[in-house]
């Protein structure tokens, strides 16, 4: 384990101890012999959850950056990014959902006199 992670774990543990008080810290055999429960919260489990979410958030941001680069590349090649985004949204739909959306759109356009029929 890296020093910064150890320090983070220690700091979070101290904060939880300060918030809930040392008298509320209990040992729980179900979460490991070195794990603390503070105010009814398994501190190690809480830290683990937070760290996993932080890691996934970092990965999500990196992937979003990659997606933005692809859109920038497509824009520089003359493609309409709004149209590409709409196509991607449509491709995510199943066939019946797509047909329903198109039917509603056609109905509204017809009601507004915006069709050639």
KATAQUI-V937736 format. One record per residue. N is the residue number from 1. RES is the residue in one small letter. PHI is phi in whole degrees, -180 to 180 (NA if undefined). Layout:
N,RES,PHI
N,RES,PHI
//
This chain:
1,x,NA
2,x,-70
3,x,-59
4,x,-64
5,x,-68
6,x,-61
7,x,-63
8,x,-60
9,x,-60
10,x,-64
11,x,-63
12,x,-64
13,x,-60
14,x,-65
15,x,-62
16,x,-63
17,x,-60
18,x,-67
19,x,-69
20,x,-97
21,x,85
22,x,-60
23,x,-66
24,x,-93
25,x,-83
26,x,-128
27,x,-91
28,x,-135
29,x,-64
30,x,-75
31,x,-115
32,x,110
33,x,-70
34,x,-101
35,x,-82
36,x,-109
37,x,-112
38,x,-120
39,x,57
40,x,84
41,x,-111
42,x,-78
43,x,-60
44,x,-65
45,x,-66
46,x,-61
47,x,-60
48,x,-61
49,x,-62
50,x,-61
51,x,-65
52,x,-64
53,x,-64
54,x,-62
55,x,-64
56,x,-64
57,x,-64
58,x,-62
59,x,-63
60,x,-61
61,x,-65
62,x,-65
63,x,-65
64,x,-62
65,x,-62
66,x,-64
67,x,-63
68,x,-61
69,x,-65
70,x,-64
71,x,-64
72,x,-63
73,x,-63
74,x,-66
75,x,-62
76,x,-68
77,x,-93
78,x,95
79,x,-85
80,x,-86
81,x,-65
82,x,-62
83,x,-66
84,x,-61
85,x,-62
86,x,-66
87,x,-62
88,x,-63
89,x,-63
90,x,-67
91,x,-65
92,x,-74
93,x,-78
94,x,-80
95,x,-59
96,x,-68
97,x,-64
98,x,-65
99,x,-64
100,x,-63
101,x,-62
102,x,-65
103,x,-65
104,x,-64
105,x,-61
106,x,-61
107,x,-61
108,x,-65
109,x,-63
110,x,-64
111,x,-63
112,x,-90
113,x,70
114,x,-105
115,x,-113
116,x,-89
117,x,-83
//
